[in-house]
Amino acid sequence: MRRKESPVPDRTDSLETIQRELTKFARRARATAARMHPELSLVSYTLLTHLQDQQGCRATDLAAHYLLDKSTVSRQVAALEQLGLVERRVDPEDQRVQVLHLTEHGTRTLEQVTASRRTAFQQRLADWDEEDLARFAAYLLRYNASA
């Protein structure tokens, strides 16, 4: 007996579904970030991750990398400094430049939040097989690379 294939959805319908589901994903990510660490927004988490990956950088580099207004980054960095997660250090190569770095407390906090996020993803995707996970990861990489 031949299996009847389901029709391929219309491109417009697919794009609408993608837009709607990514919006849900973003809302859920913000809410999850707030639950995991009430003082650490998703934006703050992202900035801390970048600072860790780059082993420090200037606030203007953060703004350029994330296409954010400098004043937005300035407010975020000030909040992170107040929480004791980030500190400014003079660049040894150019004394006029201040480089942002994670503090020890910032590193520990980021590690805790990252571990919690990893656990949440593992739980949410526990019933996905390896092939589905690999395909999903590849699609996300492809999507983000196109930006």
N, C-alpha and C positions, 0 to 999 in steps of 0.2 A: 504494500500500500504506500502510495506516494504521499509524503508530508506536504501539506499546503503551506507555502511560505507566506509570512505576514507581509503586507504591503509596506514599502518604504515610506515613512512619513514625508510630508511636504517640507521643503527646506524652511519655509517661513514658520511652520509649526515647530520644527526642531529648534530653530533659533529662539523662538518665544519660550520654549521649554528650558533651554539652556540659560537664558537670561533670568527667568523666574527661579530656577534652581540655584544659580550662582548667588542671587540675592538672598535666598533662604540660607545658603551656606555662609555668606558674610555675616548675616544677622546672628546666626548660631555661633559663629566663631567669636564675635564680639561678646556675646552673652557668656560663652564658655570661658573666655579670658577673664571676664569680671568675676566669675565664680572661683576660678583657680587662684587668683590673686587680686583681691578687690582694688588695690592701688595700682595695678599694672594693666593698663589698657592694651588692646591688641596692637595699637600703634607703638606704644612704649615697648612692648615685647619685641616687636619687629626692629625697632631702633637698637635695643640692647643686643639682639642677635647680630645685627650688622656690625656694631662696635666690637663684639667678640670676634666675629669672623675676620674683620679687618685689623684686629689688634689695635684699635683706636683710629679715630679720624676726626676731622674738623666738622663743626656743625654745618658749615656750608656744603661740605661733601655729602652729608646726610640729606640735606635739602635737594641737592642736585640728583643724587641717586634715586630718591623716592618721588622726585618731581613735586616737592612740597614748597610752600612759601617759607622763606627764612624765618618769618615771625612765628609760624606754626611750629617749626622745629625748635626755635628758641624757647617757646612756652613748654614744649614737651621736655626739652633738656633741663630746663629750670625745675620742673616737677621731679624729674629723675634725680637731679642733684639734691633736692630737698629730702627725698627718700633715702639718700645715701647710697644710691645705686651707681651713680656716675660721678666722675671727678674730672676736672680740667688740669692738664699738665702742659707746661711750656715745651714746645717742640725744640729738642736739642739742636736741630739743624737751622732753625729760624726762631729766634727768641721772641719775635713779634706774634707768632702763631700759637694758639692754644689748641691742644688735641684732647678730645674726649676719650676717656677710658672707663671701663667698668671698675668699680671698687671690688674689694673682696666680697662685701655684702651683695653687690650687684651680680657677681659671678655665681655665688651660692643661690641667690634668688632665681636667676635665669636657669640654672641647672635644675632646680626644683620644679619650676613651671614647665620646662621642656620635658622633664620626666612625666609630669602629670598629663601633658598634652599627648605624649607618645602612648601612654597607657590608654587614654581616651580613644585615640585612633585605633589602637590594637583591639579594644573592646568593640568599637563600632564596626570594624571590618573583620571580625573574628570568623564569620561564616563565609567569607570570600575565599575562593581558591587562589592558588599562586598565579595562575594564568590571568584571572580577572584583576588581581592586584597589580601585576606587571603591566597589563594593558591600561589600567586606570592611571598608573604612574606615568606611563609613556604619553598618554593623552594630556595629562596636566603639564608635563614638561614641554610638549609641543605647543599647547595653548599659551603658556607663559613665555615661551621663546618668541612667539609671534607678536608679542607686545613690544 
